[in-house]
Amino acid sequence: MQYVPFADTETRISRVAFGAMGLNCAFGCFDENDLVRSIHHSLEQGVNMFDTARSYMDSERILGKALKQWKGAKPFVNSKAIPSEADGNPGWGIPNPVDIAYPQGSVKQSIEDSLRALDIDCIDLMQLHQYWGNFYQNGSWMEELQALKKEGKIAHIGISIVDHRHDTAIEIVNSGLISSVQTIINIFDPLAFDTLVPACQKNKVSVIARCVLDEGGLTGTLKSDTQFEEGDFRENYFVQGPQPEYIKRVEALKKFIPEHADSLAELAIRFALTHPGVTTACISMHVPRFADENIKAAAKGPLPETVFHEIRCRHRWLHNLYSGFYFPDEEEAKRKTGVGGFKKMKKQALEA
């Protein structure tokens, strides 16, 4: 396992992080004991960074349960403060005013809830889950985070950028107020490399790359007849491509296999980690085999510069597959949640 410094600290974190969204049945439901074992397995393989969120329903509780049973060194634990929403706007596709997304006291409450669910005294990195550029220097969220940092309830402050809006974070990255930025970085969306990642390098802000495998689409396992179970996060994701176009673009990447990578998943992981400004790649590891494959891929090191450049320039596909989640038609919203939008998910998270 390779380790690098987190931000400007002496703390070293693994270059692959355990993305804990998969602990909440987002990618299919699994037995809780198996999920706990998957966390322990990743720890045994050297993964020491775990990324969860208040909105991931049961994820924090399961992670906390696994960490209580773990006898080894304490890992670096990240979570994210859950946003509120306006009527008819969950705030992911179009921003709500900051005082609606994070009204006064909501960040503090979210963190207190996360601490209880995780059953720990301090969260190593607390991120604002739904960061928009117009939140900078507005609202009370930063003051609440800084106050909780002084209390010792969180160690570092970060943000998680909404989908592909990379450059909305430039201003706050330059401010010196945060230690990390989490954003989408993958073969189809390398735009963070253009301005955000260099800004983070300059300011010693860690970059947490997410969606490195694009919800599994960049593993090459997606077929024209692939369907996901009801409730699976990907149920209406790839069809936004549309799916045949998505598969066509993945197929085009096979020209790099096996000369430059043993699999498409390896190619995708190494692509994200080739840029030295990327600190860690946050990937689902709720199945031990996934952890083994991800760790092995990262250990291969960066892609050749010519290959990285060709993929970055010739295989980008600037297309937002989340639109179906953000702006579902009325019937789709009712079918998926029974109450529309993300309200059911949020209610379950807050009650967890």
Long-range contacts (C-beta under 8 A, 24 or more apart in sequence): 1-45, 1-46, 1-47, 1-295, 1-299, 2-298, 2-299, 3-48, 4-279, 4-280, 6-76, 6-125, 6-156, 6-179, 6-180, 6-206, 6-279, 7-156, 7-179, 7-180, 7-204, 7-205, 7-206, 8-179, 8-204, 9-156, 9-179, 11-76, 13-48, 13-49, 13-76, 13-206, 13-279, 13-280, 14-46, 14-47, 14-48, 14-49, 14-280, 15-273, 15-279, 15-280, 15-281, 15-298, 16-47, 16-269, 16-280, 16-281, 16-282, 16-283, 16-285, 16-294, 16-295, 16-298, 17-47, 17-49, 17-50, 17-51, 17-78, 17-208, 17-280, 17-281, 17-282, 17-283, 18-42, 18-47, 18-49, 18-50, 18-51, 18-282, 18-283, 18-285, 18-291, 19-51, 19-210, 19-282, 19-283, 19-284, 19-285, 20-50, 20-51, 20-52, 20-53, 20-56, 20-59, 20-60, 20-62, 20-63, 20-286, 21-52, 21-53, 21-56, 21-59, 21-233, 21-284, 22-284, 22-285, 22-286, 22-287, 23-52, 23-56, 23-58, 23-59, 23-62, 23-63, 23-286, 24-56, 24-57, 24-58, 24-59, 25-57, 25-58, 25-231, 26-56, 26-232, 26-233, 27-215, 27-216, 27-232, 27-233, 27-234, 27-284, 27-286, 28-229, 28-232, 29-231, 30-286, 30-287, 32-62, 32-65, 35-62, 35-66, 35-286, 36-62, 36-65, 36-66, 36-69, 37-288, 38-285, 38-286, 38-287, 38-288, 38-291, 39-63, 39-66, 39-67, 39-70, 40-66, 40-69, 40-70, 41-288, 41-291, 42-285, 42-288, 42-291, 43-70, 43-72, 43-75, 44-72, 45-291, 45-292, 45-295, 46-295, 47-75, 47-285, 47-291, 47-295, 48-73, 48-75, 48-76, 49-75, 49-76, 49-78, 49-280, 49-282, 50-75, 50-76, 50-77, 50-78, 51-78, 51-79, 51-182, 51-208, 51-210, 51-282, 52-77, 52-78, 52-79, 52-80, 52-118, 53-79, 53-80, 53-82, 53-127, 53-129, 54-79, 54-80, 54-81, 54-82, 54-110, 54-113, 54-114, 54-117, 54-129, 54-349, 55-80, 55-82, 55-83, 55-129, 55-345, 55-346, 55-349, 56-349, 57-345, 57-348, 57-349, 57-352, 58-352, 60-114, 60-117, 60-118, 60-352, 61-117, 61-118, 61-352, 63-118, 64-117, 64-118, 64-119, 64-120, 65-119, 67-118, 67-119, 67-120, 68-119, 76-124, 76-125, 77-118, 77-120, 77-123, 77-124, 77-125, 78-123, 78-124, 78-125, 78-126, 78-127, 78-158, 78-208, 79-111, 79-114, 79-118, 79-123, 79-125, 79-126, 79-127, 80-126, 80-127, 80-128, 80-129, 80-160, 81-106, 81-107, 81-110, 81-111, 81-114, 81-126, 81-127, 81-128, 81-129, 81-141, 81-145, 82-106, 82-110, 82-129, 82-346, 82-349, 82-350, 83-129, 83-130, 85-341, 85-342, 85-343, 85-346, 88-341, 90-326, 90-341, 90-342, 90-343, 90-346, 91-130, 92-130, 92-162, 92-163, 92-322, 92-325, 92-326, 92-342, 93-322, 93-323, 93-325, 93-326, 93-327, 94-326, 95-132, 95-134, 95-135, 95-162, 98-132, 98-134, 98-135, 98-138, 98-139, 98-141, 99-138, 99-139, 101-130, 101-132, 101-135, 101-139, 102-128, 102-135, 102-139, 102-140, 102-141, 104-139, 104-140, 104-144, 105-140, 105-144, 106-141, 107-140, 107-141, 107-144, 107-145, 107-148, 108-144, 108-147, 108-148, 111-148, 111-153, 111-154, 112-153, 113-350, 115-153, 117-352, 121-152, 121-153, 122-152, 122-153, 122-154, 122-155, 123-153, 123-154, 123-155, 124-154, 124-155, 124-156, 125-154, 125-155, 125-156, 125-157, 125-158, 125-179, 125-180, 126-154, 126-156, 126-157, 126-158, 127-157, 127-158, 127-159, 127-160, 127-180, 127-182, 128-158, 128-159, 128-160, 129-160, 130-160, 130-162, 131-159, 131-160, 131-161, 131-162, 131-168, 131-169, 131-172, 132-162, 132-165, 132-168, 133-165, 133-167, 133-168, 133-169, 133-171, 133-172, 136-171, 136-172, 136-175, 142-177, 156-180, 158-182, 158-206, 158-208, 160-210, 163-320, 163-322, 164-189, 164-191, 164-318, 164-320, 166-191, 166-192, 166-194, 166-195, 166-196, 167-195, 167-196, 169-196, 170-195, 170-196, 170-199, 173-199, 173-200, 173-203, 173-205, 174-199, 174-203, 176-203, 178-205, 179-205, 179-206, 180-205, 180-206, 180-207, 180-208, 180-279, 181-205, 181-206, 181-207, 181-208, 182-207, 182-208, 182-209, 182-210, 182-282, 183-207, 183-208, 183-209, 183-210, 184-209, 184-210, 184-211, 185-209, 185-210, 185-211, 185-212, 185-272, 185-278, 185-281, 186-211, 186-212, 186-213, 186-214, 186-218, 186-268, 186-271, 186-272, 187-214, 187-218, 187-253, 187-267, 187-268, 187-271, 187-311, 187-315, 187-316, 188-214, 188-218, 188-249, 188-315, 188-316, 188-317, 188-318, 188-319, 189-316, 189-317, 189-318, 190-271, 190-311, 190-312, 190-316, 191-316, 191-318, 193-275, 193-277, 193-312, 197-275, 197-277, 197-278, 198-277, 200-277, 201-276, 201-277, 206-279, 206-280, 207-277, 207-278, 207-279, 207-280, 208-279, 208-280, 208-282, 209-272, 209-273, 209-278, 209-280, 209-281, 209-282, 210-282, 212-268, 212-269, 212-272, 212-281, 212-282, 212-283, 213-265, 213-268, 213-269, 213-283, 213-284, 214-268, 214-321, 216-284, 217-246, 217-250, 218-250, 218-253, 218-264, 218-265, 218-267, 218-268, 219-263, 219-264, 219-265, 219-268, 220-250, 220-254, 220-263, 220-264, 220-265, 222-246, 222-247, 222-250, 223-247, 235-336, 236-324, 236-325, 236-328, 236-332, 236-336, 237-321, 237-322, 237-324, 237-325, 238-321, 239-324, 240-319, 240-320, 240-321, 240-322, 240-323, 240-324, 241-319, 241-321, 246-321, 249-315, 249-317, 252-315, 253-311, 253-315, 256-307, 256-311, 260-303, 260-304, 260-307, 261-297, 261-300, 261-303, 263-293, 263-297, 265-293, 265-294, 265-297, 266-293, 266-296, 266-297, 266-300, 267-303, 267-311, 269-294, 269-297, 269-298, 270-297, 270-298, 270-300, 270-301, 270-302, 270-303, 271-303, 271-308, 271-311, 271-312, 273-298, 273-302, 274-302, 274-303, 274-308, 275-308
